[in-house]
Amino acid sequence: MAIIMFLIESEFKFENMRISAFLIYIIVFGLGGLWSGLSRIDQVDSIYLSLINNDDILRGLETLQAGETWDHENLVIHSENDGSLVVRNDLYWFEEDGVSPAKLND
């Protein structure tokens, strides 16, 4: 972006290009990009830490280890006999005998 802005400002003419303007664009866009990247890293890190420290997830894992079904928000999770987990979205999951046009509209 800094280079594009520099070229537009100089009207793509070599005689209008100043190194000081180029350095200012590089510094401004560089600092903006650094700030944006660090804020995004902080945001993702806080989401990760909230998942690690979530007691609901720990209780859900204990429920699964006990062989029971765990309902988390709109997800239904249960363990199969072969050790695999079945995760389904309860909002979009229909048993074969329960599918009807009225239910699909809901």
N, C-alpha and C positions, 0 to 999 in steps of 0.2 A: 504494500500500500504506500509505503514511503517513497519508493521509486516512481510509482505511478503518479502520485501527487506532485513530486518534484518535476517530472516531465510535463505534466499539465501546466504547472505554474510557470515553467520556462518556455511554454508554448512549443516544445520540441525543437527549439533552436539552440544551437551550441553557444551562441554569443550571449544568450539570456541565462545560461546555467551558471550558478554560483555555488562554490563548494560549501560556503557557510549555510546556505539554504538547505543543501543536501544533508549536511550534518544535523541541522535542526530537525528535519523530517525524520531522519534515522533515530535520533534520540527520543523524540516525542512518541513515534510509533513503537519504538522498542520498549520504552517505559510502559506505554499502554498495553502492549502485548504481555509484558512481564506481570503487570498487575492483574490482567485478565486470567492468565494462566495460574497464578498463585491463588486467586480467589476461587477458581474452579477446582483446584487441588484441595483447597480447604473445604469446599462444599462436598466433594466426593468423600473426603476423609471423615467428615462429620456424619454422613449417611452410613458409612462403613462402621464407625464406632457405635452408632445407635443400634445397628443390627447385632453387633457383637454383645452389647450390654442389654439386649432385649430379653426380659424374663419370659415373655410369651413363647419365644422360640425354644428356650431351654425346657419349658414345661411341655411344649409340643413334641420335642425330641424324646422326652421321658415317656410321653403317651405312646409314641410310635414304638419305642423299645418294649413297652408293656404289651404290644400287640393290638392296641386299640386304634380307632380312627381319630385323627386330629383335624378339627375344623378351625381353620385360620382365615379370618375375614371371609372371602367367598371361595376359598380353596378347601377341598376335602382331600386329605392325604391318608393313605393307609398302606401297610406293608403286606406284600404277597408272601406266599410260602417259600418262594425261591429267593427271597431277600431283596427283591426289587420294590421300589416305591411307585405307587400309582397316585398321580396328582391330577385332579380334575377341577375345573372351574365350575362351581355349582350353579352359576348363573346360566351357563351354556350347555349343561350336561343333562341329557334326557335318557331315561331308560327306554329301551326299545318299545315296550308296551305303553309307555306314558306319553308318546309323541302325539300331539294333536294340533290342528291349526290354531286353536285358542292359546295353547301353551307356547307355540312358536311366536305368536304375536306378543305375549308377555315378555 
